[in-house]
Amino acid sequence: LMQLGEHEEADKAFREIIIHYPNVVWPKLNHGFNLIQLERYDDAMKEFTEAVEMGGVDAEAYYGIGLVLYKQGKLLESKEMLTKAKKSVTGKTNTKDVEDIDNLLEIVTKNLSGTNSEK
């Protein structure tokens, strides 16, 4: 549903899955990314934070938090989370995660440089 752009329906499905499987981290992560698409940033942050607390998916969860903070215009905090994501993915084989983190980190860093140069 999420990949088809059916974000409202995906939201309902993720909530139902999380009710039945509260100790499984992946539904929380995917729900968080879906909530970003719905611009429900506080709810997304809650899902990613819970995923970090559950453990095992630090890179993805930190990336999600960094993305939420970026969308909220909190660039310094975003850079901090993306740096954590990058550190936790170092040495892993999923190049897509590394590429996503690097791309967003580059955007955030450029935006920070532009902000700092105007002051």
C-alpha positions as CSV (number, residue, x, y, z in Angstrom):
1,L,0.0,0.0,0.0
2,M,2.7,2.4,1.0
3,Q,4.6,1.8,-2.3
4,L,1.4,2.4,-4.2
5,G,1.0,5.8,-2.6
6,E,-2.0,4.6,-0.5
7,H,-0.5,6.2,2.7
8,E,-3.8,6.5,4.6
9,E,-4.6,2.8,4.0
10,A,-1.0,1.9,4.8
11,D,-1.3,3.8,8.1
12,K,-4.3,1.8,9.1
13,A,-2.6,-1.5,8.2
14,F,0.6,-0.6,10.1
15,R,-1.4,0.3,13.2
16,E,-3.2,-3.0,13.1
17,I,0.1,-4.9,12.6
18,I,1.7,-3.1,15.5
19,I,-1.2,-4.0,17.8
20,H,-0.8,-7.7,17.0
21,Y,3.1,-7.6,17.0
22,P,4.1,-4.9,19.4
23,N,7.6,-6.3,19.9
24,V,8.5,-6.4,16.2
25,V,10.5,-3.4,15.1
26,W,10.1,-3.4,11.3
27,P,6.4,-2.4,11.3
28,K,7.3,0.6,13.5
29,L,10.1,1.6,11.1
30,N,7.9,1.3,8.0
31,H,5.0,3.0,9.8
32,G,7.4,5.9,10.6
33,F,8.4,6.3,7.0
34,N,4.8,6.2,5.9
35,L,3.9,8.8,8.5
36,I,6.5,11.1,7.0
37,Q,4.7,10.9,3.7
38,L,1.5,12.0,5.5
39,E,3.5,14.9,7.1
40,R,2.7,13.5,10.6
41,Y,6.2,14.2,11.8
42,D,5.6,13.9,15.6
43,D,3.9,10.5,15.1
44,A,6.8,9.4,12.9
45,M,9.3,10.5,15.5
46,K,7.5,8.4,18.1
47,E,7.8,5.3,15.9
48,F,11.4,5.8,15.2
49,T,12.3,6.5,18.8
50,E,10.5,3.3,19.9
51,A,12.4,1.4,17.2
52,V,15.7,2.7,18.6
53,E,14.7,1.6,22.1
54,M,13.8,-1.8,20.7
55,G,17.3,-2.1,19.1
56,G,18.6,-3.9,16.1
57,V,17.9,-1.3,13.5
58,D,19.8,1.7,14.6
59,A,20.8,2.9,11.1
60,E,17.3,2.9,9.8
61,A,15.8,4.4,12.9
62,Y,18.4,7.1,13.1
63,Y,18.0,7.8,9.4
64,G,14.2,8.2,10.0
65,I,14.7,10.5,12.9
66,G,17.2,12.5,10.9
67,L,14.7,12.7,8.0
68,V,11.9,14.0,10.3
69,L,14.2,16.6,11.8
70,Y,15.2,17.7,8.3
71,K,11.6,18.0,7.3
72,Q,11.0,20.1,10.4
73,G,13.9,22.4,9.6
74,K,16.0,21.3,12.5
75,L,19.2,20.9,10.5
76,L,21.8,20.6,13.3
77,E,19.8,17.9,15.1
78,S,19.2,16.2,11.7
79,K,22.9,16.1,11.0
80,E,23.6,14.6,14.4
81,M,21.1,11.8,13.8
82,L,22.3,11.1,10.3
83,T,25.9,10.9,11.6
84,K,24.8,8.3,14.1
85,A,23.0,6.4,11.3
86,K,26.2,6.5,9.2
87,K,28.3,5.2,12.1
88,S,25.9,2.4,12.8
89,V,25.8,1.3,9.2
90,T,29.6,1.3,8.7
91,G,30.8,-2.1,7.6
92,K,27.4,-3.4,6.7
93,T,26.6,-4.6,3.2
94,N,23.4,-2.7,2.5
95,T,24.7,-0.1,0.1
96,K,21.2,1.4,-0.4
97,D,21.1,2.4,3.3
98,V,24.6,3.9,3.1
99,E,23.6,5.8,-0.1
100,D,20.4,7.1,1.4
101,I,22.2,8.3,4.5
102,D,25.0,9.9,2.6
103,N,22.6,11.7,0.2
104,L,20.5,13.2,3.0
105,L,23.6,14.1,5.1
106,E,25.1,15.9,2.1
107,I,21.8,17.9,1.6
108,V,21.6,18.8,5.3
109,T,25.3,19.8,5.4
110,K,24.9,22.0,2.3
111,N,21.8,23.6,3.9
112,L,23.7,24.2,7.1
113,S,26.6,25.8,5.2
114,G,24.1,28.1,3.4
115,T,22.4,29.1,6.6
116,N,25.8,29.8,8.4
117,S,27.1,31.9,5.5
118,E,24.1,34.2,5.6
119,K,24.7,35.0,9.3
